[in-house]
């Protein structure tokens, strides 16, 4: 039965408009994104099949283009549309972050960093540069690959901080394994960066490690 023949209260689009997006299941949200199903399959049923095939909504959203486009009902146009939607979400979160300050909006910082880094298949080291009132100047990814004390160069971090006229910053990197527990190498790297930045009077406010769950804060752990 096509969705248009369903009771109005059960149609994903109408349900969203009346109850809000949070009231919808993963399959219903995905069905709205898909817009149409396949012959003999409604958009909701197709969404359920796709979620089953990928294993979760997160896995579908993080899929590479080749894997994404292998599934019926998906293709390059849908992939491009999905990437655009996700990027708009990230930019919305960044605008929210810029309206506050890093110190008074720790939840916004964590939410933004998770949206930017939790899905990445490779390690990324980045900085959130702040002014002297701890307002956000910009966010920059500085290094990619396998990160350790030898592959993240303090002089480059100092150089970018000075170029941004930053008075403070928040360090961050992700663990593709999903386990956000800081390693000994992470702690050693943080000490080196903190010492290098202190020479030019730039404070390191925190170092957040991003994994599957809540990012781990060095400041909260007493590791700074």
Number of C-alpha atoms within 10 A of each C-alpha: 8 13 18 10 8 11 9 12 12 14 17 24 21 13 16 18 9 11 12 11 14 9 13 16 11 16 21 23 19 20 22 16 16 17 11 17 18 11 7 10 15 18 24 24 17 21 25 18 16 21 18 13 12 17 11 13 18 12 14 16 15 15 15 11 15 11 11 21 16 10 13 12 16 14 16 12 10 16 18 11 13 15 15 12 12 14 14 12 15 18 14 13 18 21 13 15 21 18 11 16 18 23 14 11 15 13 13 19 24 20 17 21 24 21 18 20 24 26 20 15 13 15 18 20 21 21 21 23 25 27 17 13 11 19 22 24 14 15 15 11 14 14 17 14 12 13 19 15 16 10 12 19 15 18 12 12 19 20 12 15 21 15 9 14 15 23 20 24 27 20 22 23 25 28 24 18 12 14 15 21 15 18 11 10 13 17 16 13 19 22 16 15 20 20 15 16 23 14 10 12 12 22 18 23 18 23 26 25 28 30 22 16 11 15 23 20 21 21 13 11 9 8 13 15
